[in-house]
């Protein structure tokens, strides 16, 4: 089966926007801990985030990275079985990837998955990112490396192996 891509409707985009806003609200509850995380965040960025300003994509990615580190530390090395949280944060991450890399958000189903999901895809469709799946793995596998920021940086720097156009090679998922 070849990958099946469909555009997100306006209603689906609004729903994803609402989920992204909900994810930011959840993250703001841990704003102080997030600001002190491993991904560098300036005092001005932390203050802006705490005020409720919508962060730019690059900052959102660093905030997500730090937030997941905080949640995983709070769980004491135990899996966090919270599918709703994974998808909520995943949609925020997908939106940030799309904005940061000028990629498209689509609904994508490939031969590798039983059901499709929202994905960020490169304009030439060489690459696909399934952030919700990646975040779910981070929550469920505490020893899995948190490469949220690194993955996007590698994509931005074209540090991924070449792939054929329209192959939807999974780079985050």
N, C-alpha and C positions, 0 to 999 in steps of 0.2 A: 504494500500500500504506500503510495506517495504521500508526503505530508499534505494535509488539508488546512489551508489558512482561510480565515474569514475576518473581515474587518469588524471592529467593535462598534456597536450601535451607539447613538448619543446617550441612550438610557444606560447602557453598560459602562460607558465612560463616566457618567455621573455617579454610578454605583461604585466604580473603582475610586473615583475622587473622594467619595464619602468614606470608603474604607481607608484610604491614605490619610485622610484627616483624622480618623479614629486612631490610626496607628501613631500619628504624631501626638495626639492627646495622651495616649498610654505612655509614650516615651517621655513626655514632659513631666510625668510624675517622678521620674528618676533623673531629672535634668542635671542635678548637681553631680551625681555619680557618672553620668554620661560624659559630662564636660571634663572629668578627670581621667577618662579612659585612654587607651593606647593610641587611638587615631587623634592627631592633633586638632584641637578646637580652641580658637582664640576666646578671650574673655568677651569681646564684642559679639562674637557668634553665639556664645552661650547665653549672653544676656538677651539677644534678639530672639533666640529659641524659647527661652523662659517666658518672654513677653507674649509669645504666641504668633510671632511673625512666621510666615511660610518660608522655610529654608530653601536656598538654591540646591540644585541636584547634587553637587559635589559635597556640600555640607550634609545633606540628607544621608548620603552613603556613609560618611564618617560617623554620623549619629547612630545609624542602624548598627554599624560595626560595634561601637561602644555599648549600645543598649543590649545587644545580644551577649556581649561579654559580662555585663552586669547581671543579666537574668541567669546566665549559666553559672556564674559564681554564687548567686543566691540559692541556686538549686543544689549546691554542694556536690557537683559531679554526677548528679542523678539526671536521667532523661526528663525533659519537659514535654509531656504528651498533651499539647495544646494546638490542635489543628487550626482552630479559629485564629489564634495568634499568629501562627505560621502564615496563613493565607493573608491576613490583614497586613502584616509586615512585608510579606512577599509582594503584594500589590504596590505598596509604597516603594519598595526596592525596584520593581519593574518600571514604574513611572520615572524614578530617578535615573535608571539606566537609559531609558529612552530619551530623556531630556539631556542627559550628560553626553551621550554619544550620537544624538540625532538619529536614533533608531525608531522603529514603529512598534506600537503596541497592537497585538493581534490575538485572536483566539487560534491556537495551533494544536493540531493533533497529528502525531507521527506514528510510525510503526513501533516505536519504543514504548508507547503508552496506551493503556486501555481507554482512558478518557483524555480529552484535550484540556488545555489550560491557557490562561493568559500568558503570553510570552512577549519579550522584547526581541525583535528581529532586526538584523542589519539590513540596510536598504537593498543590497544585492542578494539577500536571503542566504548568504553563506553561513551565518551564525544565528543561533537562537539561545535565548536565556530564559530559563524557567525559575525565577527567583523564589516563588513560594515553595517549590520542592527543595531548593537549596536551604532555605531557612528552616523548613521542617526537619531536614537532616541535621542541621546545626543544633536544633532543640532536642532532638531525639538521641543524638550521638555526641555526648559531651566531649569526647576526645577528638572529634573532627575539627580540623583547623578552621578558624573563622577568617576566610579570605574574601569577605565581602568587598572591601576597598581594593585589595590587591587584584582581584579578578577584573574589576572595571578599569583599573589603571593599565593592566596588561592589554585589554581590548582597546583602550584609548591609544596606546603606544604601538598597536598592531603587532603585539608580541605573541600572537596565536599562530599555530600552524595554518598554512593556507588550506582552504577548502573550496570545493567547486561551488559556483553560483547556484542558488536555489537548492542547496543541500541541507539547509537548516541544521548544520552541525551544532550539537549542544555544547555550549561553553560554560554555562552556569545552570545547574539543575540537579 
